[in-house]
Amino acid sequence: MLFPTLTFGLFFLAVFTGAWLLRNENEWRKILLLIASWIFYGAWDWRFVALLIVSGFLNWGAARLILYFEDDARKRKLTLILGVIANLCILGWFKYYGFFMEQFAALLTGLGWERDLYIMQVVLPVGISFFTFQGMSYLIDIYRRQTEPARLLDMVLLMSFFPHLVAGPIVRASHLIPQFEKVPKIDRGVMAMGLLLIVWGLFKKTIIASYLATDFVDPVFFDPSAHTSLDLVLAAYGYAVQIYCDFSAYSDMAIGLAALLGYRFPHNFNQPYRASTLQDFWRRWHISLSSWLRDYLYISLGGSRHGQIRLYFALTMTMLLGGLWHGASWNFVIWGAIHGGVLAAERMWWQHRPESAPKLPRWAGILVTFHIVTFAWIFFRSATFDDASTYLAGIAALDFAGTMLTPVGLALIVIGMALHALPPQAIQHNAMRLRRISAVWVGLGTGVLILIIDAMRAEGVEPFIYYQF
Amino acid sequence: MTDTEPKSADPLEEAPLPKPLTGTTMTSPVDLPPMEDGEAGDDHPVRWAAIAIATATAFLAIFNASALQGWAFGLTPSAETQPVVEAAVQWNERTSALGLDRPYRAMHEAWQGLVAIEFGGDDGETANEEDIAPPPPTTAEDDEQASEPGFSGL
């Protein structure tokens, strides 16, 4: 069930109505949201609803055990480790089993021990990377005494809650469980923001991201050798815009839907291509993942507390694993290595830069950072390493004779980039105006905007890019 | 901002940009400054949102009935879904007969014309009636979501 479809719209209307009819019965309200979340998830594959429930029980139980062993530090730590390993096993089985078996078979072949290995085809449950990370962060927070223990219902709802279930933002227990404990108190501002974010997300996804994907980026990346250098360069920019408009649209809609139900989700994007350093980029892109990696991986790997060599190692390793989190592919590892390497190089430069060295102007920093990010996107988007190599070789051929990009495609790339020049709080400003207006006018305005978006969108609805992760 | 510059009267200008999350703190895009004295009342926010959503839904049901019909065509054929399909088709025919689908069609046609333009002079004449009214999607389950037209439920 994709957000920008009528099926989801009807589903959400029913959930919205039911949730607010039950506003005086918080427990029943949460049960309704839980059942709705399972229906939402079951629309992909009912079998995996059981996985969601098991995962919720597992993390709730492990957290209870950590609390039970309050006075025994060794048992507490052992329980945490087992709980994290259990989550990683779930993730590893569904996401990385095939990849590692293929690598193992290639290794055997390389050593001259070729065998016909039976490799099962494992179906990847949608959103598994997100809900296992949420489960692990809950266990670690409980271990670190940074969050209060959750009730079973709240824990299962945290992991199943449909607005963030399949592609984030990664909402931590310490953020959402306290909100589940009572019927949310909301105001018109929250509701206005919810409506605006949903319409804004629809625009970015169905017009910019979908058009660029189907009419330009996908065909170019499918066969880079059949396109000119100009096409390849423009498709790299196009993909930079597409993935931003696609993923930030999902986040906006998730945040908006949660807001209409009365819950606050965290920021996940903040005009990432305005970043003037790569460190700045990671404070603006997929904020809930980057902060997760920082708090639970980078710090656990030593962070900046053990000298510079350890810091560079922690940075690089965090980004390598962050790359692997996206999928079982060497291209994601390379993508992570590029980000980790540049982050480490930036740190090194700041720490050892000669006093007299000139400082890069901010605009130049933005330009350089954007192109590093876009270069890394080529590996992220390409199906294989060979495809990425062909792509880069095609750019290096400097064949600028013509392009398949249309004027509308070019305009959408420019608009996607121009979104970064908007005032950072533009939507909030509009929501502050909107909340003063009569509901009927707001509804008519919303209807007109959705009608315009629907008239402009491409046929069909492409799944969100981050569904595959 | 230096000390000599006037402070912005806008409360959002004072709001910090989102910072990376920490264990217990969080900023959300939906956090707005509270309404000031003298602003329109903040009573019954749920009713306000419900009326807005209901109005938008009714508006879209009237002016974008073809999306409803397309969605109905995408349902798995059965005795239960047949009345839904018939109702959606009848509703679309009625609104079309009244000309209520004209704004959508005009916008869609104009957009298709723009999309068809290519560098080098093609003026988009290839956009035709078929582009505006696509045939009903196939009923294959795998294609259901990818081919589902319209989202006029919000």
HADDOCK unambig.tbl for C-alpha pairs under 7 A between the chains (distance, minus, plus):
assign (segid A and resid 4 and name CA) (segid B and resid 151 and name CA) 5.67 0.50 0.50
assign (segid A and resid 5 and name CA) (segid B and resid 148 and name CA) 6.69 0.50 0.50
assign (segid A and resid 5 and name CA) (segid B and resid 150 and name CA) 6.02 0.50 0.50
assign (segid A and resid 5 and name CA) (segid B and resid 151 and name CA) 4.26 0.50 0.50
assign (segid A and resid 6 and name CA) (segid B and resid 71 and name CA) 6.77 0.50 0.50
assign (segid A and resid 6 and name CA) (segid B and resid 150 and name CA) 5.89 0.50 0.50
assign (segid A and resid 6 and name CA) (segid B and resid 151 and name CA) 3.83 0.50 0.50
assign (segid A and resid 6 and name CA) (segid B and resid 152 and name CA) 5.80 0.50 0.50
assign (segid A and resid 6 and name CA) (segid B and resid 153 and name CA) 5.36 0.50 0.50
assign (segid A and resid 9 and name CA) (segid B and resid 151 and name CA) 6.41 0.50 0.50
assign (segid A and resid 9 and name CA) (segid B and resid 153 and name CA) 4.28 0.50 0.50
assign (segid A and resid 9 and name CA) (segid B and resid 154 and name CA) 5.36 0.50 0.50
assign (segid A and resid 10 and name CA) (segid B and resid 153 and name CA) 5.54 0.50 0.50
assign (segid A and resid 146 and name CA) (segid B and resid 23 and name CA) 6.52 0.50 0.50
assign (segid A and resid 174 and name CA) (segid B and resid 23 and name CA) 6.86 0.50 0.50
assign (segid A and resid 174 and name CA) (segid B and resid 24 and name CA) 5.59 0.50 0.50
assign (segid A and resid 175 and name CA) (segid B and resid 24 and name CA) 6.51 0.50 0.50
assign (segid A and resid 175 and name CA) (segid B and resid 26 and name CA) 6.90 0.50 0.50
assign (segid A and resid 186 and name CA) (segid B and resid 45 and name CA) 6.99 0.50 0.50
assign (segid A and resid 187 and name CA) (segid B and resid 42 and name CA) 6.42 0.50 0.50
assign (segid A and resid 187 and name CA) (segid B and resid 45 and name CA) 5.28 0.50 0.50
assign (segid A and resid 188 and name CA) (segid B and resid 42 and name CA) 6.07 0.50 0.50
assign (segid A and resid 188 and name CA) (segid B and resid 45 and name CA) 4.80 0.50 0.50
assign (segid A and resid 189 and name CA) (segid B and resid 32 and name CA) 6.26 0.50 0.50
assign (segid A and resid 190 and name CA) (segid B and resid 30 and name CA) 5.35 0.50 0.50
assign (segid A and resid 190 and name CA) (segid B and resid 31 and name CA) 6.91 0.50 0.50
assign (segid A and resid 191 and name CA) (segid B and resid 49 and name CA) 6.13 0.50 0.50
assign (segid A and resid 193 and name CA) (segid B and resid 30 and name CA) 5.57 0.50 0.50
assign (segid A and resid 264 and name CA) (segid B and resid 28 and name CA) 6.15 0.50 0.50
assign (segid A and resid 264 and name CA) (segid B and resid 30 and name CA) 6.77 0.50 0.50
assign (segid A and resid 265 and name CA) (segid B and resid 28 and name CA) 5.70 0.50 0.50
assign (segid A and resid 266 and name CA) (segid B and resid 26 and name CA) 6.05 0.50 0.50
assign (segid A and resid 266 and name CA) (segid B and resid 27 and name CA) 5.61 0.50 0.50
assign (segid A and resid 266 and name CA) (segid B and resid 28 and name CA) 4.36 0.50 0.50
assign (segid A and resid 266 and name CA) (segid B and resid 29 and name CA) 6.90 0.50 0.50
assign (segid A and resid 267 and name CA) (segid B and resid 18 and name CA) 6.67 0.50 0.50
assign (segid A and resid 267 and name CA) (segid B and resid 27 and name CA) 6.43 0.50 0.50
assign (segid A and resid 267 and name CA) (segid B and resid 28 and name CA) 5.19 0.50 0.50
assign (segid A and resid 267 and name CA) (segid B and resid 29 and name CA) 5.79 0.50 0.50
assign (segid A and resid 283 and name CA) (segid B and resid 20 and name CA) 6.16 0.50 0.50
assign (segid A and resid 287 and name CA) (segid B and resid 20 and name CA) 6.37 0.50 0.50
assign (segid A and resid 288 and name CA) (segid B and resid 21 and name CA) 6.96 0.50 0.50
assign (segid A and resid 291 and name CA) (segid B and resid 20 and name CA) 5.78 0.50 0.50
assign (segid A and resid 291 and name CA) (segid B and resid 21 and name CA) 5.77 0.50 0.50
assign (segid A and resid 406 and name CA) (segid B and resid 117 and name CA) 6.63 0.50 0.50
assign (segid A and resid 406 and name CA) (segid B and resid 118 and name CA) 4.91 0.50 0.50
assign (segid A and resid 406 and name CA) (segid B and resid 119 and name CA) 6.07 0.50 0.50
assign (segid A and resid 407 and name CA) (segid B and resid 117 and name CA) 6.85 0.50 0.50
assign (segid A and resid 407 and name CA) (segid B and resid 118 and name CA) 6.26 0.50 0.50
assign (segid A and resid 407 and name CA) (segid B and resid 119 and name CA) 6.42 0.50 0.50
assign (segid A and resid 408 and name CA) (segid B and resid 114 and name CA) 6.75 0.50 0.50
assign (segid A and resid 408 and name CA) (segid B and resid 115 and name CA) 5.77 0.50 0.50
assign (segid A and resid 428 and name CA) (segid B and resid 32 and name CA) 6.86 0.50 0.50
assign (segid A and resid 436 and name CA) (segid B and resid 39 and name CA) 6.94 0.50 0.50
assign (segid A and resid 436 and name CA) (segid B and resid 40 and name CA) 5.43 0.50 0.50
assign (segid A and resid 439 and name CA) (segid B and resid 48 and name CA) 5.30 0.50 0.50
assign (segid A and resid 439 and name CA) (segid B and resid 49 and name CA) 6.74 0.50 0.50
assign (segid A and resid 439 and name CA) (segid B and resid 51 and name CA) 5.78 0.50 0.50
assign (segid A and resid 439 and name CA) (segid B and resid 52 and name CA) 4.73 0.50 0.50
assign (segid A and resid 440 and name CA) (segid B and resid 51 and name CA) 6.42 0.50 0.50
assign (segid A and resid 440 and name CA) (segid B and resid 52 and name CA) 5.49 0.50 0.50
assign (segid A and resid 440 and name CA) (segid B and resid 55 and name CA) 6.13 0.50 0.50
assign (segid A and resid 442 and name CA) (segid B and resid 52 and name CA) 5.69 0.50 0.50
assign (segid A and resid 443 and name CA) (segid B and resid 52 and name CA) 3.85 0.50 0.50
assign (segid A and resid 443 and name CA) (segid B and resid 53 and name CA) 5.75 0.50 0.50
assign (segid A and resid 443 and name CA) (segid B and resid 55 and name CA) 4.83 0.50 0.50
assign (segid A and resid 443 and name CA) (segid B and resid 56 and name CA) 4.47 0.50 0.50
assign (segid A and resid 444 and name CA) (segid B and resid 55 and name CA) 6.16 0.50 0.50
assign (segid A and resid 444 and name CA) (segid B and resid 56 and name CA) 5.46 0.50 0.50
assign (segid A and resid 444 and name CA) (segid B and resid 59 and name CA) 6.76 0.50 0.50
assign (segid A and resid 446 and name CA) (segid B and resid 56 and name CA) 5.83 0.50 0.50
assign (segid A and resid 447 and name CA) (segid B and resid 56 and name CA) 4.28 0.50 0.50
assign (segid A and resid 447 and name CA) (segid B and resid 57 and name CA) 6.92 0.50 0.50
assign (segid A and resid 447 and name CA) (segid B and resid 59 and name CA) 5.82 0.50 0.50
assign (segid A and resid 447 and name CA) (segid B and resid 60 and name CA) 5.89 0.50 0.50
assign (segid A and resid 451 and name CA) (segid B and resid 60 and name CA) 6.80 0.50 0.50
assign (segid A and resid 451 and name CA) (segid B and resid 64 and name CA) 6.99 0.50 0.50
assign (segid A and resid 451 and name CA) (segid B and resid 104 and name CA) 6.80 0.50 0.50
assign (segid A and resid 454 and name CA) (segid B and resid 150 and name CA) 6.23 0.50 0.50
assign (segid A and resid 455 and name CA) (segid B and resid 104 and name CA) 5.91 0.50 0.50
assign (segid A and resid 455 and name CA) (segid B and resid 107 and name CA) 5.89 0.50 0.50
assign (segid A and resid 455 and name CA) (segid B and resid 108 and name CA) 4.53 0.50 0.50
assign (segid A and resid 456 and name CA) (segid B and resid 108 and name CA) 5.91 0.50 0.50
assign (segid A and resid 456 and name CA) (segid B and resid 111 and name CA) 5.86 0.50 0.50
assign (segid A and resid 459 and name CA) (segid B and resid 147 and name CA) 7.00 0.50 0.50
assign (segid A and resid 459 and name CA) (segid B and resid 149 and name CA) 6.53 0.50 0.50
assign (segid A and resid 460 and name CA) (segid B and resid 146 and name CA) 5.12 0.50 0.50
assign (segid A and resid 460 and name CA) (segid B and resid 147 and name CA) 4.13 0.50 0.50
assign (segid A and resid 460 and name CA) (segid B and resid 148 and name CA) 5.43 0.50 0.50
assign (segid A and resid 460 and name CA) (segid B and resid 149 and name CA) 5.50 0.50 0.50
assign (segid A and resid 461 and name CA) (segid B and resid 146 and name CA) 5.02 0.50 0.50
assign (segid A and resid 461 and name CA) (segid B and resid 147 and name CA) 6.42 0.50 0.50
assign (segid A and resid 461 and name CA) (segid B and resid 148 and name CA) 6.77 0.50 0.50
assign (segid A and resid 462 and name CA) (segid B and resid 146 and name CA) 5.99 0.50 0.50
